[in-house]
Amino acid sequence: MKTNASTIGLFKVFLFCVLLSNFNAFAQKTFVWIVMPGETVGKQDYLNSAGQARAEELAKILKREKIQAIYTIDSKAAQQTANPLAQKAKVSPQVYADSIAALADKIKKNFHGNKVLVIAKAANIIPLLKSLGVKAPFSAVQNDDNDLLFALTLNTNSDKAELFINHYGKAQHSTEIPQQFILENFYPSFVPPMNNH
């Protein structure tokens, strides 16, 4: 009788572990952050001091995340925006030359349960959001919306996706965020941080 009780107990523990691992697989989410390059010197393709400060702020905000991939447009300013985080995360930024749809498909297929940063030009952000499966929060991102940080969670086992937006670093935008997309006390992975200021 004791042997049977022990066997049943072990079986229950095993069954619990199997169910838990299956639940974790089903609950797995992919996190994607999208920003524009920081501010540049006039129309030149490199960051000014404000853009450099914004790049450092981005690295600070995402430092606790384990970013597995960084994609940037083919631009020196975009690569300079990525560099502080890339160095901290020990990730080499990759220039994406694919279409927006192809980039979205690559993220969805290759980064299940992982975390990705995309640095995109203003005109590409809304098409990328739509390709990743979220409703566009507004019709267009403006060229001076440098402080917008788009944060998406993609459910890897469905087409459902959520979008939150917040400002980061020094204010620099003309587009206002619709209320339903604002996440108060924004922090990557959508957990408010402890106040450590």
N, C-alpha and C positions, 0 to 999 in steps of 0.2 A: 504493500500500500504506500509506504514511504517513497519507494522508487517511482511509482506512478505519479505521486504528488510532485516529486522533483521534476519528472519529465514534463508534466503539464505546466509547471512553473517556468521551466526553461523554454518551452514552446511559446508560452504567452510573451516572455521577454523577447524572443526571436521575432514573433509576429508583430509586436509593438515596434521593434527596430525597423522591420521591413516597411510597415505602414508609415513610420516617421520619415524614412528615406524617400519613399514615394511621394509623401506630402511635400517634402523639401524640393523634390524635382518639379512637382506641379506648381509650387509657389515661386519658383525661380523667376527673377525679373532682370531685365537688362536696363542699365541706366545710361542715358545719353545727355551730355551737356553741349549746348551750342552757343557760341559767342561770335561776335565780329572781331576783327583785328582791333587792337588799341589805336588811339589817335596817332596820326602821322604828321610829319613836317609838311605842311601845305598839301600838295598833291603828290608828293614824293613817296616812294615805297619803303619808308623806314619810320620807326616809332619816334615820336618826340618824347619829352620828359613825362608828359601826362600819360602817353601810351605805355611807356616803360613802367610807370607806377601801376597802371591798370594790369599789366602782365604779371607783376609781382603780387598784386591783390588776388588775381585769379589763382595763382599758385597757392596762396595762403588759404583761400576758400576751399580748394580741392585737395589740400595736402593730406587730409585723413582718408581720402578715397584711394583705392588701389586701381588707378587708371591703367587699363591694359593697352589702350590704343589712342593715339592722337592723330587726327586727320586735319590737314590744313589746305587752303587754296594755295596756288602757286604764287606766293607773294612773300617778299622779305618781311613785311610788317606782320603778316600772319605767323610766320615762323618765329619772329622775335616775340610775339605774344605767347606762343607755345613754349618757348625755351625755358623759362623759370620752372614751370610745372614739369616739363619733360626731364629736366635735370633732377628734380626731387623724386619723380616717379621712376627714373631710369628707363624711360621709354623714348624711342626715336620717332619724332613726328614724321608722318608720311604725307606726301603731297597727293591729293586725289585728283586724277585727271578724268575720272569716269563721269558719266552723267549723274545728276542728283538721284535719280531713281536707282541707278546701279550702286551708288554709295549707300543709300538706305538699305538696299537688298543685302549688301555685303555686311553691314552692321547687324541686321536681323539674323542672317545665316551664320556668321562667324563669331559672334560675341555673346551668345546665350549666357545670361547670368553674370555678365561682366560689365565693365564701365568704360565708356568711350567719350572723348572730348572731340568736338568738331569746331574748327575755326573757319567760318564761311563769310563770304561777302554778303552784304545786306540783301541783294536781289535773290540770293539762293536760299535764304532761311525759311521763308514761307513754303516754297516748293519742297524743301527737305522735311519740314514738319509734316506736311501732307503725305509725303512718301513714307514717313515713319508711322503714319496711321493716326495722327491727331488732328483735331479741328484747328484751323488757322485762327489765332486770337485776334488778328486784324488783317487788313488787306495787304499791307506791305511794311517792311522794316525800312526805316530811313537811314541814310548814310551817316547821320550823326547819332544814331542809337547805340553808341559804343558801350554803354553800361548795361545793356540788356543781357541777362543770363537766362537762357531757356533750359529747363530741366525736364527731361522726359523719363517716364518709367514705361517700359515695354514688357507686357506679359508674354513670356516666351512660349506659352501654350495656347495662346489665342491671339486675335488681332486687336485686342484691347490695349490702349495706351493712354497715359495721363500726361498732361502738360501743366507745369507751373512756371511762372516767370517772376524774376525779381531783378532789381537793380543791384549792381555791385561796384565798389570803388566810388570815385568822385562822380557826382551826377553829370550826365552828358547824354541827353536824349530829347527828342521832340514827340515821340510816340508814348502815349499813356497806356498802361496795362489795364485791360478790362478786369473788373473786380473778381470775376469767377476764376481767373488764372493766377491771382496773387496768392503766394504762400507766405503767411506771416512768419516771422523769425526763420526765414529760409536757411536751410543748411543742406548740402548734398546728401542724398539718400532720404531727404525729407524728415530728418530728426533734428529738432532745434538744438543748437549747441549749448553747453554750459557757458555762462557769461564769464569770459576770462580776460576782459579788458581792464 
